[in-house]
Amino acid sequence: MENLSSDRMMAISVFEGELERMKNIKNGEYDDIDKIIRQYLQERINEMTRKGYNR
């Protein structure tokens, strides 16, 4: 069986990278959809971090 915590740590990195990419592309000017996506990604990062899947 795969190491699920490793998968989640990778997911955190991907989510953080996507947040950074959006920040660089949008220069902090987000439409409503962007805000929903950013909030979802941040919530997932926070949830996984709380459960101990951080780096």
C-alpha positions as CSV (number, residue, x, y, z in Angstrom):
1,M,0.0,0.0,0.0
2,E,1.3,3.5,-0.8
3,N,2.3,5.9,1.9
4,L,-0.8,8.1,2.1
5,S,0.9,10.7,4.2
6,S,3.5,11.2,1.5
7,D,0.7,11.7,-1.1
8,R,-0.9,14.3,1.1
9,M,2.4,16.1,1.7
10,M,2.8,16.2,-2.1
11,A,-0.8,17.5,-2.4
12,I,0.0,20.4,0.0
13,S,3.0,21.3,-2.2
14,V,0.9,21.3,-5.3
15,F,-1.9,23.4,-3.7
16,E,0.6,25.9,-2.4
17,G,2.2,26.1,-5.8
18,E,-1.2,26.7,-7.4
19,L,-1.9,29.5,-4.9
20,E,1.4,31.1,-5.7
21,R,0.9,30.7,-9.5
22,M,-2.5,32.4,-9.2
23,K,-1.0,35.2,-7.2
24,N,1.7,35.8,-9.8
25,I,-0.7,35.6,-12.8
26,K,-3.5,37.7,-11.2
27,N,-1.4,40.2,-9.3
28,G,-3.9,40.0,-6.4
29,E,-6.9,40.9,-8.5
30,Y,-9.2,37.8,-8.3
31,D,-12.7,37.4,-9.7
32,D,-15.3,35.5,-7.7
33,I,-14.4,32.1,-9.1
34,D,-10.7,32.7,-8.3
35,K,-11.6,33.5,-4.8
36,I,-13.6,30.3,-4.4
37,I,-10.7,28.3,-5.8
38,R,-8.2,30.0,-3.5
39,Q,-10.3,29.5,-0.5
40,Y,-10.9,25.8,-1.2
41,L,-7.1,25.2,-1.8
42,Q,-6.2,27.0,1.4
43,E,-8.9,25.1,3.4
44,R,-7.5,21.8,2.1
45,I,-3.9,22.9,3.0
46,N,-5.1,23.8,6.5
47,E,-7.0,20.6,7.0
48,M,-4.1,18.4,6.0
49,T,-1.7,20.4,8.0
50,R,-3.9,20.1,11.1
51,K,-3.9,16.3,10.6
52,G,-0.1,16.3,10.5
53,Y,0.6,15.9,6.8
54,N,2.9,18.9,6.6
55,R,6.5,18.9,5.5
